[in-house]
Amino acid sequence: MTTVAFDNIFDAVTDSKEEASELQTRSDLMIVIRDIINENGWEQKEAAEKLGLTQPRVSDLVRGKIEKFSIDLLMTCLFRIGFRFKPVYESHNLTMQVQTVYQQG
């Protein structure tokens, strides 16, 4: 029996490292948004209002329907609930800062 190991789970579904990276990023962002929804105790209707989505789209998001969401849309949703991501490149190092845009409510 041969064992195959992948650095990224999405490497198993595509031969493209770029596509696997994009899928992983979308997945990570969806998980974060789902966790924010759960932590705040938002029902899907309330989450939809805050994220600027419809309730069925929130359902797709929390159920992990990755093919229905772009990185752009997920980043916009995070901005709408108070988070902005700021990449910083300095001395050959790339980091990502998360800024609070306004108080969640």
N, CA, C and O atoms as a printed pandas DataFrame, in Angstrom:
     atom_number atom_name residue_name chain_id  residue_number  x_coord  y_coord  z_coord
0              1         N          MET        A               1    0.850   -1.183    0.000
1              2        CA          MET        A               1    0.000    0.000    0.000
2              3         C          MET        A               1    0.893    1.243    0.000
3              4         O          MET        A               1    1.834    1.351    0.786
4              5         N          THR        A               2    0.579    2.165   -0.889
5              6        CA          THR        A               2    1.320    3.407   -1.003
6              7         C          THR        A               2    0.558    4.510   -0.287
7              8         O          THR        A               2   -0.659    4.634   -0.429
8              9         N          THR        A               3    1.282    5.306    0.481
9             10        CA          THR        A               3    0.688    6.438    1.182
10            11         C          THR        A               3    1.083    7.723    0.467
11            12         O          THR        A               3    2.247    7.922    0.121
12            13         N          VAL        A               4    0.117    8.575    0.255
13            14        CA          VAL        A               4    0.364    9.876   -0.359
14            15         C          VAL        A               4    0.095   10.937    0.687
15            16         O          VAL        A               4   -0.944   10.924    1.346
16            17         N          ALA        A               5    1.044   11.865    0.839
17            18        CA          ALA        A               5    0.885   12.945    1.817
18            19         C          ALA        A               5    0.898   14.284    1.075
19            20         O          ALA        A               5    1.627   14.463    0.099
20            21         N          PHE        A               6    0.086   15.204    1.553
21            22        CA          PHE        A               6   -0.008   16.532    0.963
22            23         C          PHE        A               6    0.245   17.580    2.035
23            24         O          PHE        A               6   -0.159   17.412    3.186
24            25         N          ASP        A               7    0.922   18.674    1.650
25            26        CA          ASP        A               7    1.121   19.798    2.562
26            27         C          ASP        A               7   -0.176   20.561    2.767
27            28         O          ASP        A               7   -0.407   21.127    3.835
28            29         N          ASN        A               8   -1.018   20.576    1.751
29            30        CA          ASN        A               8   -2.265   21.324    1.757
30            31         C          ASN        A               8   -3.341   20.357    1.271
31            32         O          ASN        A               8   -3.169   19.733    0.224
32            33         N          ILE        A               9   -4.426   20.221    1.990
33            34        CA          ILE        A               9   -5.491   19.287    1.609
34            35         C          ILE        A               9   -5.974   19.536    0.191
35            36         O          ILE        A               9   -6.392   18.603   -0.496
36            37         N          PHE        A              10   -5.922   20.773   -0.249
37            38        CA          PHE        A              10   -6.407   21.110   -1.581
38            39         C          PHE        A              10   -5.438   20.676   -2.681
39            40         O          PHE        A              10   -5.807   20.671   -3.856
40            41         N          ASP        A              11   -4.208   20.313   -2.321
41            42        CA          ASP        A              11   -3.291   19.736   -3.296
42            43         C          ASP        A              11   -3.838   18.404   -3.811
43            44         O          ASP        A              11   -3.459   17.953   -4.891
44            45         N          ALA        A              12   -4.724   17.780   -3.043
45            46        CA          ALA        A              12   -5.305   16.499   -3.435
46            47         C          ALA        A              12   -6.370   16.654   -4.518
47            48         O          ALA        A              12   -6.714   15.681   -5.189
48            49         N          VAL        A              13   -6.896   17.868   -4.694
49            50        CA          VAL        A              13   -7.981   18.066   -5.665
50            51         C          VAL        A              13   -7.564   18.835   -6.908
51            52         O          VAL        A              13   -8.345   18.958   -7.851
52            53         N          THR        A              14   -6.346   19.352   -6.918
53            54        CA          THR        A              14   -5.863   20.089   -8.085
54            55         C          THR        A              14   -4.357   19.903   -8.224
55            56         O          THR        A              14   -3.645   19.726   -7.236
56            57         N          ASP        A              15   -3.891   19.945   -9.454
57            58        CA          ASP        A              15   -2.451   19.867   -9.707
58            59         C          ASP        A              15   -1.796   21.239   -9.644
59            60         O          ASP        A              15   -0.571   21.353   -9.682
60            61         N          SER        A              16   -2.613   22.274   -9.549
61            62        CA          SER        A              16   -2.113   23.646   -9.545
62            63         C          SER        A              16   -1.871   24.115   -8.107
63            64         O          SER        A              16   -2.801   24.185   -7.304
64            65         N          LYS        A              17   -0.622   24.433   -7.796
65            66        CA          LYS        A              17   -0.292   24.955   -6.458
66            67         C          LYS        A              17   -1.008   26.280   -6.198
67            68         O          LYS        A              17   -1.417   26.561   -5.071
68            69         N          GLU        A              18   -1.156   27.087   -7.244
69            70        CA          GLU        A              18   -1.829   28.376   -7.099
70            71         C          GLU        A              18   -3.298   28.180   -6.758
71            72         O          GLU        A              18   -3.831   28.861   -5.881
72            73         N          GLU        A              19   -3.958   27.247   -7.451
73            74        CA          GLU        A              19   -5.360   26.983   -7.170
74            75         C          GLU        A              19   -5.535   26.389   -5.778
75            76         O          GLU        A              19   -6.479   26.737   -5.069
76            77         N          ALA        A              20   -4.638   25.500   -5.384
77            78        CA          ALA        A              20   -4.707   24.912   -4.045
78            79         C          ALA        A              20   -4.552   25.989   -2.976
79            80         O          ALA        A              20   -5.240   25.964   -1.956
80            81         N          SER        A              21   -3.650   26.929   -3.213
81            82        CA          SER        A              21   -3.451   28.027   -2.257
82            83         C          SER        A              21   -4.693   28.905   -2.168
83            84         O          SER        A              21   -5.091   29.312   -1.077
84            85         N          GLU        A              22   -5.306   29.197   -3.313
85            86        CA          GLU        A              22   -6.525   30.009   -3.309
86            87         C          GLU        A              22   -7.658   29.291   -2.578
87            88         O          GLU        A              22   -8.379   29.907   -1.792
88            89         N          LEU        A              23   -7.817   28.004   -2.832
89            90        CA          LEU        A              23   -8.854   27.230   -2.140
90            91         C          LEU        A              23   -8.613   27.217   -0.637
91            92         O          LEU        A              23   -9.558   27.339    0.142
92            93         N          GLN        A              24   -7.362   27.071   -0.223
93            94        CA          GLN        A              24   -7.043   27.067    1.202
94            95         C          GLN        A              24   -7.358   28.416    1.826
95            96         O          GLN        A              24   -7.891   28.481    2.933
96            97         N          THR        A              25   -7.028   29.504    1.117
97            98        CA          THR        A              25   -7.309   30.843    1.631
98            99         C          THR        A              25   -8.811   31.060    1.767
99           100         O          THR        A              25   -9.272   31.575    2.786
100          101         N          ARG        A              26   -9.578   30.673    0.751
101          102        CA          ARG        A              26  -11.040   30.805    0.842
102          103         C          ARG        A              26  -11.578   29.993    2.016
103          104         O          ARG        A              26  -12.422   30.471    2.774
104          105         N          SER        A              27  -11.092   28.781    2.161
105          106        CA          SER        A              27  -11.527   27.931    3.269
106          107         C          SER        A              27  -11.213   28.577    4.611
107          108         O          SER        A              27  -12.066   28.617    5.498
108          109         N          ASP        A              28   -9.999   29.079    4.762
109          110        CA          ASP        A              28   -9.601   29.729    6.016
110          111         C          ASP        A              28  -10.495   30.919    6.339
111          112         O          ASP        A              28  -10.921   31.093    7.481
112          113         N          LEU        A              29  -10.779   31.747    5.316
113          114        CA          LEU        A              29  -11.631   32.914    5.537
114          115         C          LEU        A              29  -13.057   32.505    5.898
115          116         O          LEU        A              29  -13.682   33.122    6.760
116          117         N          MET        A              30  -13.567   31.471    5.243
117          118        CA          MET        A              30  -14.923   31.001    5.551
118          119         C          MET        A              30  -15.006   30.474    6.980
119          120         O          MET        A              30  -15.993   30.712    7.676
120          121         N          ILE        A              31  -13.987   29.768    7.413
121          122        CA          ILE        A              31  -13.956   29.247    8.787
122          123         C          ILE        A              31  -13.948   30.388    9.790
123          124         O          ILE        A              31  -14.649   30.335   10.801
124          125         N          VAL        A              32  -13.155   31.419    9.515
125          126        CA          VAL        A              32  -13.098   32.578   10.415
126          127         C          VAL        A              32  -14.468   33.249   10.506
127          128         O          VAL        A              32  -14.940   33.556   11.600
128          129         N          ILE        A              33  -15.099   33.472    9.364
129          130        CA          ILE        A              33  -16.416   34.119    9.372
130          131         C          ILE        A              33  -17.432   33.249   10.109
131          132         O          ILE        A              33  -18.219   33.762   10.905
132          133         N          ARG        A              34  -17.425   31.956    9.857
133          134        CA          ARG        A              34  -18.328   31.030   10.567
134          135         C          ARG        A              34  -18.091   31.116   12.080
135          136         O          ARG        A              34  -19.040   31.150   12.863
136          137         N          ASP        A              35  -16.817   31.152   12.479
137          138        CA          ASP        A              35  -16.500   31.239   13.910
138          139         C          ASP        A              35  -16.991   32.554   14.515
139          140         O          ASP        A              35  -17.472   32.571   15.648
140          141         N          ILE        A              36  -16.873   33.654   13.769
141          142        CA          ILE        A              36  -17.368   34.958   14.247
142          143         C          ILE        A              36  -18.885   34.902   14.405
143          144         O          ILE        A              36  -19.422   35.382   15.404
144          145         N          ILE        A              37  -19.575   34.322   13.431
145          146        CA          ILE        A              37  -21.034   34.184   13.503
146          147         C          ILE        A              37  -21.415   33.387   14.747
147          148         O          ILE        A              37  -22.293   33.793   15.508
148          149         N          ASN        A              38  -20.753   32.256   14.946
149          150        CA          ASN        A              38  -21.061   31.405   16.098
150          151         C          ASN        A              38  -20.743   32.091   17.421
151          152         O          ASN        A              38  -21.538   32.036   18.359
152          153         N          GLU        A              39  -19.579   32.737   17.498
153          154        CA          GLU        A              39  -19.173   33.392   18.749
154          155         C          GLU        A              39  -20.130   34.510   19.144
155          156         O          GLU        A              39  -20.384   34.740   20.326
156          157         N          ASN        A              40  -20.655   35.200   18.136
157          158        CA          ASN        A              40  -21.585   36.296   18.416
158          159         C          ASN        A              40  -23.020   35.818   18.591
159          160         O          ASN        A              40  -23.898   36.604   18.946
160          161         N          GLY        A              41  -23.262   34.540   18.344
161          162        CA          GLY        A              41  -24.605   33.991   18.502
162          163         C          GLY        A              41  -25.591   34.515   17.473
163          164         O          GLY        A              41  -26.794   34.555   17.729
164          165         N          TRP        A              42  -25.086   34.921   16.300
165          166        CA          TRP        A              42  -25.952   35.460   15.273
166          167         C          TRP        A              42  -26.736   34.344   14.592
167          168         O          TRP        A              42  -26.166   33.323   14.206
168          169         N          GLU        A              43  -28.030   34.538   14.448
169          170        CA          GLU        A              43  -28.832   33.676   13.597
170          171         C          GLU        A              43  -28.452   34.016   12.156
171          172         O          GLU        A              43  -27.870   35.070   11.901
172          173         N          GLN        A              44  -28.772   33.142   11.228
173          174        CA          GLN        A              44  -28.370   33.379    9.844
174          175         C          GLN        A              44  -28.936   34.677    9.274
175          176         O          GLN        A              44  -28.260   35.357    8.502
176          177         N          LYS        A              45  -30.158   35.025    9.642
177          178        CA          LYS        A              45  -30.755   36.268    9.150
178          179         C          LYS        A              45  -29.953   37.478    9.631
179          180         O          LYS        A              45  -29.681   38.392    8.852
180          181         N          GLU        A              46  -29.575   37.485   10.913
181          182        CA          GLU        A              46  -28.787   38.594   11.462
182          183         C          GLU        A              46  -27.404   38.635   10.822
183          184         O          GLU        A              46  -26.914   39.706   10.464
184          185         N          ALA        A              47  -26.778   37.473   10.677
185          186        CA          ALA        A              47  -25.467   37.408   10.033
186          187         C          ALA        A              47  -25.548   37.939    8.607
187          188         O          ALA        A              47  -24.653   38.651    8.152
188          189         N          ALA        A              48  -26.618   37.593    7.907
189          190        CA          ALA        A              48  -26.806   38.055    6.534
190          191         C          ALA        A              48  -26.844   39.585    6.466
191          192         O          ALA        A              48  -26.226   40.194    5.594
192          193         N          GLU        A              49  -27.573   40.188    7.392
193          194        CA          GLU        A              49  -27.651   41.651    7.424
194          195         C          GLU        A              49  -26.287   42.261    7.666
195          196         O          GLU        A              49  -25.913   43.230    7.004
196          197         N          LYS        A              50  -25.541   41.709    8.603
197          198        CA          LYS        A              50  -24.229   42.260    8.953
198          199         C          LYS        A              50  -23.203   42.035    7.846
199          200         O          LYS        A              50  -22.352   42.890    7.601
200          201         N          LEU        A              51  -23.283   40.891    7.180
201          202        CA          LEU        A              51  -22.312   40.546    6.139
202          203         C          LEU        A              51  -22.680   41.111    4.773
203          204         O          LEU        A              51  -21.858   41.111    3.857
204          205         N          GLY        A              52  -23.925   41.596    4.632
205          206        CA          GLY        A              52  -24.381   42.099    3.345
206          207         C          GLY        A              52  -24.678   40.974    2.357
207          208         O          GLY        A              52  -24.494   41.127    1.150
208          209         N          LEU        A              53  -25.137   39.852    2.884
209          210        CA          LEU        A              53  -25.484   38.692    2.073
210          211         C          LEU        A              53  -26.949   38.347    2.290
211          212         O          LEU        A              53  -27.609   38.934    3.148
212          213         N          THR        A              54  -27.450   37.410    1.526
213          214        CA          THR        A              54  -28.776   36.874    1.795
214          215         C          THR        A              54  -28.644   35.727    2.800
215          216         O          THR        A              54  -27.555   35.186    2.991
216          217         N          GLN        A              55  -29.739   35.368    3.428
217          218        CA          GLN        A              55  -29.696   34.255    4.371
218          219         C          GLN        A              55  -29.270   32.952    3.698
219          220         O          GLN        A              55  -28.487   32.206    4.285
220          221         N          PRO        A              56  -29.758   32.640    2.471
221          222        CA          PRO        A              56  -29.278   31.415    1.826
222          223         C          PRO        A              56  -27.765   31.424    1.567
223          224         O          PRO        A              56  -27.119   30.379    1.629
224          225         N          ARG        A              57  -27.204   32.604    1.279
225          226        CA          ARG        A              57  -25.742   32.692    1.061
226          227         C          ARG        A              57  -25.004   32.453    2.375
227          228         O          ARG        A              57  -23.943   31.829    2.375
228          229         N          VAL        A              58  -25.541   32.937    3.492
229          230        CA          VAL        A              58  -24.923   32.661    4.792
230          231         C          VAL        A              58  -24.972   31.164    5.061
231          232         O          VAL        A              58  -24.008   30.588    5.567
232          233         N          SER        A              59  -26.079   30.541    4.729
233          234        CA          SER        A              59  -26.198   29.095    4.885
234          235         C          SER        A              59  -25.110   28.381    4.074
235          236         O          SER        A              59  -24.475   27.450    4.569
236          237         N          ASP        A              60  -24.901   28.817    2.843
237          238        CA          ASP        A              60  -23.841   28.236    2.020
238          239         C          ASP        A              60  -22.477   28.428    2.668
239          240         O          ASP        A              60  -21.639   27.527    2.656
240          241         N          LEU        A              61  -22.265   29.604    3.230
241          242        CA          LEU        A              61  -20.982   29.915    3.854
242          243         C          LEU        A              61  -20.722   29.009    5.055
243          244         O          LEU        A              61  -19.657   28.400    5.153
244          245         N          VAL        A              62  -21.677   28.918    5.957
245          246        CA          VAL        A              62  -21.449   28.130    7.181
246          247         C          VAL        A              62  -21.419   26.632    6.886
247          248         O          VAL        A              62  -20.879   25.856    7.675
248          249         N          ARG        A              63  -21.991   26.225    5.764
249          250        CA          ARG        A              63  -21.951   24.817    5.367
250          251         C          ARG        A              63  -20.711   24.492    4.534
251          252         O          ARG        A              63  -20.529   23.355    4.097
252          253         N          GLY        A              64  -19.856   25.507    4.317
253          254        CA          GLY        A              64  -18.579   25.276    3.652
254          255         C          GLY        A              64  -18.636   25.114    2.150
255          256         O          GLY        A              64  -17.786   24.437    1.570
256          257         N          LYS        A              65  -19.615   25.717    1.510
257          258        CA          LYS        A              65  -19.733   25.615    0.048
258          259         C          LYS        A              65  -18.728   26.572   -0.607
259          260         O          LYS        A              65  -19.082   27.638   -1.110
260          261         N          ILE        A              66  -17.486   26.151   -0.577
261          262        CA          ILE        A              66  -16.356   26.984   -0.985
262          263         C          ILE        A              66  -16.458   27.492   -2.416
263          264         O          ILE        A              66  -15.999   28.593   -2.720
264          265         N          GLU        A              67  -17.059   26.695   -3.296
265          266        CA          GLU        A              67  -17.145   27.072   -4.709
266          267         C          GLU        A              67  -18.030   28.287   -4.935
267          268         O          GLU        A              67  -18.000   28.874   -6.017
268          269         N          LYS        A              68  -18.816   28.676   -3.940
269          270        CA          LYS        A              68  -19.750   29.793   -4.092
270          271         C          LYS        A              68  -19.184   31.132   -3.627
271          272         O          LYS        A              68  -19.866   32.153   -3.712
272          273         N          PHE        A              69  -17.931   31.138   -3.132
273          274        CA          PHE        A              69  -17.375   32.358   -2.554
274          275         C          PHE        A              69  -15.986   32.654   -3.105
275          276         O          PHE        A              69  -15.140   31.766   -3.215
276          277         N          SER        A              70  -15.770   33.917   -3.449
277          278        CA          SER        A              70  -14.447   34.374   -3.872
278          279         C          SER        A              70  -13.723   34.964   -2.664
279          280         O          SER        A              70  -14.342   35.320   -1.662
280          281         N          ILE        A              71  -12.424   35.057   -2.780
281          282        CA          ILE        A              71  -11.641   35.713   -1.724
282          283         C          ILE        A              71  -12.113   37.151   -1.578
283          284         O          ILE        A              71  -12.240   37.649   -0.460
284          285         N          ASP        A              72  -12.374   37.820   -2.689
285          286        CA          ASP        A              72  -12.834   39.222   -2.647
286          287         C          ASP        A              72  -14.099   39.367   -1.817
287          288         O          ASP        A              72  -14.188   40.238   -0.952
288          289         N          LEU        A              73  -15.072   38.511   -2.082
289          290        CA          LEU        A              73  -16.335   38.605   -1.343
290          291         C          LEU        A              73  -16.122   38.322    0.144
291          292         O          LEU        A              73  -16.692   39.010    0.992
292          293         N          LEU        A              74  -15.325   37.338    0.460
293          294        CA          LEU        A              74  -15.085   36.998    1.864
294          295         C          LEU        A              74  -14.366   38.141    2.593
295          296         O          LEU        A              74  -14.680   38.444    3.744
296          297         N          MET        A              75  -13.405   38.768    1.918
297          298        CA          MET        A              75  -12.703   39.911    2.519
298          299         C          MET        A              75  -13.675   41.080    2.720
299          300         O          MET        A              75  -13.596   41.789    3.724
300          301         N          THR        A              76  -14.588   41.279    1.769
301          302        CA          THR        A              76  -15.595   42.333    1.902
302          303         C          THR        A              76  -16.505   42.042    3.087
303          304         O          THR        A              76  -16.831   42.949    3.853
304          305         N          CYS        A              77  -16.917   40.795    3.245
305          306        CA          CYS        A              77  -17.758   40.419    4.394
306          307         C          CYS        A              77  -17.035   40.719    5.708
307          308         O          CYS        A              77  -17.634   41.253    6.642
308          309         N          LEU        A              78  -15.760   40.380    5.776
309          310        CA          LEU        A              78  -14.992   40.655    7.004
310          311         C          LEU        A              78  -14.892   42.158    7.255
311          312         O          LEU        A              78  -14.974   42.599    8.401
312          313         N          PHE        A              79  -14.718   42.942    6.203
313          314        CA          PHE        A              79  -14.696   44.394    6.372
314          315         C          PHE        A              79  -16.023   44.901    6.917
315          316         O          PHE        A              79  -16.052   45.765    7.794
316          317         N          ARG        A              80  -17.119   44.362    6.397
317          318        CA          ARG        A              80  -18.444   44.801    6.823
318          319         C          ARG        A              80  -18.700   44.540    8.309
319          320         O          ARG        A              80  -19.517   45.223    8.927
320          321         N          ILE        A              81  -18.013   43.567    8.875
321          322        CA          ILE        A              81  -18.191   43.301   10.311
322          323         C          ILE        A              81  -17.013   43.812   11.138
323          324         O          ILE        A              81  -16.858   43.466   12.309
324          325         N          GLY        A              82  -16.183   44.647   10.498
325          326        CA          GLY        A              82  -15.214   45.408   11.274
326          327         C          GLY        A              82  -13.758   45.028   11.163
327          328         O          GLY        A              82  -12.960   45.448   12.000
328          329         N          PHE        A              83  -13.373   44.246   10.162
329          330        CA          PHE        A              83  -11.977   43.834   10.060
330          331         C          PHE        A              83  -11.395   44.210    8.702
331          332         O          PHE        A              83  -12.024   44.028    7.659
332          333         N          ARG        A              84  -10.181   44.735    8.748
333          334        CA          ARG        A              84   -9.444   45.074    7.530
334          335         C          ARG        A              84   -8.079   44.417    7.620
335          336         O          ARG        A              84   -7.418   44.468    8.658
336          337         N          PHE        A              85   -7.669   43.806    6.531
337          338        CA          PHE        A              85   -6.375   43.141    6.484
338          339         C          PHE        A              85   -5.389   44.029    5.755
339          340         O          PHE        A              85   -5.673   44.533    4.668
340          341         N          LYS        A              86   -4.224   44.217    6.365
341          342        CA          LYS        A              86   -3.216   45.094    5.786
342          343         C          LYS        A              86   -1.899   44.325    5.669
343          344         O          LYS        A              86   -1.229   44.071    6.671
344          345         N          PRO        A              87   -1.532   43.957    4.435
345          346        CA          PRO        A              87   -0.239   43.290    4.271
346          347         C          PRO        A              87    0.895   44.292    4.438
347          348         O          PRO        A              87    0.795   45.439    4.002
348          349         N          VAL        A              88    1.968   43.849    5.071
349          350        CA          VAL        A              88    3.129   44.706    5.297
350          351         C          VAL        A              88    4.374   43.938    4.857
351          352         O          VAL        A              88    4.639   42.834    5.333
352          353         N          TYR        A              89    5.130   44.538    3.945
353          354        CA          TYR        A              89    6.375   43.929    3.490
354          355         C          TYR        A              89    7.517   44.803    3.973
355          356         O          TYR        A              89    7.569   45.999    3.683
356          357         N          GLU        A              90    8.431   44.191    4.713
357          358        CA          GLU        A              90    9.541   44.933    5.280
358          359         C          GLU        A              90   10.714   43.988    5.493
359          360         O          GLU        A              90   10.551   42.917    6.077
360          361         N          SER        A              91   11.872   44.371    5.034
361          362        CA          SER        A              91   13.105   43.590    5.224
362          363         C          SER        A              91   12.939   42.129    4.813
363          364         O          SER        A              91   13.305   41.221    5.560
364          365         N          HIS        A              92   12.400   41.915    3.649
365          366        CA          HIS        A              92   12.222   40.572    3.077
366          367         C          HIS        A              92   11.228   39.705    3.848
367          368         O          HIS        A              92   11.250   38.481    3.719
368          369         N          ASN        A              93   10.366   40.317    4.640
369          370        CA          ASN        A              93    9.339   39.590    5.381
370          371         C          ASN        A              93    7.961   40.158    5.063
371          372         O          ASN        A              93    7.761   41.373    5.053
372          373         N          LEU        A              94    7.031   39.272    4.808
373          374        CA          LEU        A              94    5.652   39.668    4.559
374          375         C          LEU        A              94    4.813   39.235    5.758
375          376         O          LEU        A              94    4.811   38.064    6.138
376          377         N          THR        A              95    4.109   40.182    6.340
377          378        CA          THR        A              95    3.204   39.880    7.450
378          379         C          THR        A              95    1.837   40.450    7.117
379          380         O          THR        A              95    1.692   41.252    6.193
380          381         N          MET        A              96    0.849   40.033    7.870
381          382        CA          MET        A              96   -0.514   40.516    7.656
382          383         C          MET        A              96   -1.032   41.061    8.991
383          384         O          MET        A              96   -1.115   40.340    9.985
384          385         N          GLN        A              97   -1.369   42.320    8.983
385          386        CA          GLN        A              97   -1.958   42.936   10.151
386          387         C          GLN        A              97   -3.476   42.922    9.999
387          388         O          GLN        A              97   -3.997   43.097    8.897
388          389         N          VAL        A              98   -4.172   42.718   11.092
389          390        CA          VAL        A              98   -5.627   42.802   11.078
390          391         C          VAL        A              98   -6.008   44.025   11.879
391          392         O          VAL        A              98   -5.700   44.120   13.067
392          393         N          GLN        A              99   -6.672   44.954   11.234
393          394        CA          GLN        A              99   -7.094   46.182   11.888
394          395         C          GLN        A              99   -8.588   46.122   12.165
395          396         O          GLN        A              99   -9.357   45.600   11.358
396          397         N          THR        A             100   -8.987   46.652   13.296
397          398        CA          THR        A             100  -10.411   46.766   13.606
398          399         C          THR        A             100  -10.883   48.080   13.008
399          400         O          THR        A             100  -10.388   49.150   13.365
400          401         N          VAL        A             101  -11.846   47.993   12.095
401          402        CA          VAL        A             101  -12.322   49.170   11.380
402          403         C          VAL        A             101  -13.334   49.918   12.227
403          404         O          VAL        A             101  -13.314   51.148   12.273
404          405         N          TYR        A             102  -14.208   49.203   12.891
405          406        CA          TYR        A             102  -15.194   49.794   13.783
406          407         C          TYR        A             102  -15.646   48.712   14.734
407          408         O          TYR        A             102  -15.381   47.530   14.516
408          409         N          GLN        A             103  -16.316   49.109   15.770
409          410        CA          GLN        A             103  -16.777   48.160   16.784
410          411         C          GLN        A             103  -17.892   47.292   16.236
411          412         O          GLN        A             103  -18.867   47.801   15.684
412          413         N          GLN        A             104  -17.750   45.965   16.387
413          414        CA          GLN        A             104  -18.819   45.055   15.993
414          415         C          GLN        A             104  -20.043   45.310   16.872
415          416         O          GLN        A             104  -19.926   45.701   18.033
416          417         N          GLY        A             105  -21.178   45.086   16.308
417          418        CA          GLY        A             105  -22.357   45.312   17.123
418          419         C          GLY        A             105  -23.457   44.538   16.697
419          420         O          GLY        A             105  -24.534   44.618   17.289
